[in-house]
Amino acid sequence: MSHRTRKFLSLLGLLAAASAFLAAQEPAYRGGGGSPPDSSNDVMRKAISGAKQAERALYLYERIERVESRKEAGDPLPQSVKVSRVVPAGTGVAKIPLGPDGKPPDADTYRNELNRLLNSLTWAAASGQPQREAYQKVQKKQKDRDDLIEATHGAFIFTYAAQESRDGRLLAKYRMVPNPKFKSANRATSIFAKVKGFVWVDETAHELARVEGEVTDDISLGGFLAKVYKGSRFMQDRYELAPGLWLPSFTQYDFDGRKFFSSFSVHEKTFYSAYKKIGPPAEAIPQIQSEIAQLDAAKSAENR
């Protein structure tokens, strides 16, 4: 998958986060099963905070990602499976390859990857002009994502549709359609006019639990160099995977399009698990050092 395509998919992932804010606004209630959930300034503030908190948490929480790629969306078995331990490293993210069972396939290779991660963390924990510039780029990226969430304030109209249950918790389901009065300020927000779908919000926590979206018209990327076709779909599930923090547990993209004169298809399912707070580099360093020491001790014991 090309970098540009991944960037587009990331943008749609942000739409899922943004939906948490929008769905908490006063709903256009038109029936559909049950009563609409409470809507207040407190709920709106919590939804905004929750969406942004989840985005920032990905810079502090490590997790296991299992990416299954298929040739066609309906294929029962994946064409390829990639499992990685994803660890934030201050100014970037390290992806350490794992086996299909989620375990390191080779102890020595895994240790080398941990050592590379330790070097990255040590660099990111230092103070200097290169580090300051790197963190400025991270902060700008975070601000851009926050601005995108805020920009969706007027991008969609949400209509309360129904009340549903998931794992014993009540979810409010909203229909999501583009707001014809919304004026896009940039290329990133212009895609909102070509997306519709549904969002589900946990009625107790006022957090996004699920989003499903569909591309309603072809979307051009990079001018006319690439295009995502109408009918492409995406969805994401979110759960409270850390106290008070709702993070993705599953994402699916089914996209078809073209780049230059070649067609492409993206049919990926990503499963997220084993979230663990590792913190900023200064906090992560001793944890990785301890992990490396344990591996060295185990290897020494084997060689005795």
HUUR-V265156 format. One record per backbone hydrogen bond with DSSP energy under -1.0 kcal/mol. CO is the residue of the C=O (numbers start at 1). NH is the residue of the N-H. E is the energy in kcal/mol with one decimal. If there is no record, write none. Layout:
CO|NH|E ; CO|NH|E
This chain:
2|6|-2.4 ; 3|7|-2.2 ; 4|8|-1.9 ; 5|9|-2.4 ; 6|10|-2.4 ; 7|11|-1.8 ; 8|12|-1.9 ; 9|13|-1.9 ; 10|14|-1.7 ; 11|15|-1.2 ; 12|16|-1.2 ; 13|17|-1.3 ; 14|18|-3.0 ; 15|19|-2.0 ; 18|21|-1.0 ; 18|22|-1.8 ; 19|23|-2.8 ; 22|25|-1.9 ; 27|29|-1.6 ; 40|44|-2.3 ; 41|45|-2.6 ; 42|46|-2.2 ; 43|47|-2.4 ; 44|48|-2.4 ; 45|49|-2.5 ; 46|50|-2.9 ; 47|51|-2.2 ; 48|52|-2.1 ; 49|53|-2.8 ; 50|54|-2.1 ; 51|55|-1.5 ; 52|56|-2.1 ; 53|57|-2.1 ; 56|59|-1.8 ; 57|60|-2.2 ; 57|61|-2.1 ; 60|278|-2.6 ; 60|279|-2.2 ; 62|276|-2.3 ; 63|86|-3.0 ; 64|273|-2.2 ; 65|84|-2.5 ; 66|271|-2.4 ; 67|82|-2.4 ; 68|269|-2.5 ; 69|79|-3.0 ; 69|80|-1.6 ; 72|75|-1.5 ; 80|69|-2.5 ; 82|67|-3.1 ; 83|98|-2.9 ; 84|65|-2.7 ; 85|96|-2.8 ; 86|63|-1.9 ; 87|94|-3.0 ; 89|91|-2.0 ; 92|89|-3.1 ; 94|87|-2.9 ; 96|85|-2.8 ; 99|102|-2.5 ; 103|99|-3.1 ; 106|110|-2.4 ; 107|111|-2.3 ; 108|112|-2.2 ; 109|113|-2.0 ; 110|114|-2.2 ; 111|115|-2.2 ; 112|116|-2.1 ; 113|117|-2.3 ; 114|118|-2.5 ; 115|119|-2.2 ; 116|120|-2.0 ; 117|121|-2.6 ; 118|122|-2.6 ; 119|123|-2.2 ; 120|124|-2.4 ; 121|125|-1.8 ; 128|132|-2.5 ; 129|133|-2.5 ; 130|134|-2.1 ; 131|135|-2.7 ; 132|136|-1.9 ; 133|137|-1.5 ; 134|138|-1.7 ; 135|139|-2.7 ; 136|140|-2.1 ; 137|141|-2.1 ; 138|142|-2.4 ; 139|143|-2.4 ; 140|144|-2.6 ; 141|145|-1.9 ; 142|146|-2.4 ; 143|147|-2.9 ; 144|148|-1.8 ; 145|149|-2.0 ; 146|150|-2.4 ; 147|151|-2.4 ; 148|152|-1.1 ; 150|153|-1.8 ; 155|179|-2.8 ; 157|177|-2.0 ; 158|28|-1.4 ; 159|175|-3.0 ; 162|173|-3.1 ; 164|171|-3.9 ; 166|169|-1.9 ; 169|166|-2.7 ; 170|203|-2.5 ; 171|164|-2.9 ; 172|201|-2.5 ; 173|161|-3.3 ; 173|162|-1.4 ; 174|199|-2.1 ; 175|159|-2.1 ; 176|197|-2.4 ; 177|157|-3.2 ; 179|182|-1.9 ; 189|192|-1.3 ; 191|194|-2.1 ; 192|195|-1.3 ; 194|216|-2.1 ; 196|214|-2.8 ; 197|176|-3.3 ; 198|212|-2.7 ; 199|174|-3.2 ; 200|209|-3.0 ; 200|210|-1.6 ; 201|172|-3.0 ; 202|206|-2.1 ; 207|202|-3.0 ; 209|238|-2.9 ; 210|200|-2.9 ; 211|236|-2.3 ; 212|198|-2.4 ; 213|234|-2.1 ; 214|196|-2.0 ; 215|231|-3.1 ; 219|228|-2.9 ; 221|226|-1.7 ; 222|225|-1.4 ; 225|260|-3.9 ; 226|221|-2.9 ; 227|258|-2.2 ; 228|219|-2.9 ; 229|232|-1.6 ; 232|215|-3.0 ; 233|254|-2.8 ; 234|213|-3.0 ; 235|252|-2.5 ; 236|211|-2.1 ; 237|249|-2.5 ; 237|250|-1.3 ; 239|241|-1.6 ; 239|247|-2.3 ; 242|245|-3.1 ; 245|242|-1.4 ; 247|239|-2.0 ; 249|272|-2.1 ; 250|237|-2.6 ; 251|270|-3.1 ; 252|235|-2.0 ; 253|268|-2.0 ; 254|233|-2.7 ; 255|266|-3.1 ; 256|229|-3.3 ; 257|264|-2.7 ; 258|227|-2.6 ; 259|262|-2.4 ; 262|259|-3.6 ; 264|257|-2.5 ; 266|255|-3.1 ; 267|70|-2.7 ; 268|253|-2.5 ; 269|68|-3.3 ; 270|251|-2.2 ; 271|66|-2.4 ; 273|64|-3.2 ; 276|62|-2.9 ; 280|283|-1.3 ; 280|284|-2.2 ; 281|285|-2.5 ; 284|288|-2.2 ; 285|289|-2.7 ; 286|290|-2.1 ; 287|291|-1.8 ; 288|292|-2.5 ; 289|293|-2.3 ; 290|294|-2.0 ; 291|295|-1.8 ; 292|296|-2.4 ; 293|297|-2.3 ; 294|298|-2.3 ; 295|299|-2.1 ; 296|300|-2.3 ; 297|301|-2.1 ; 298|302|-1.7 ; 299|303|-1.5
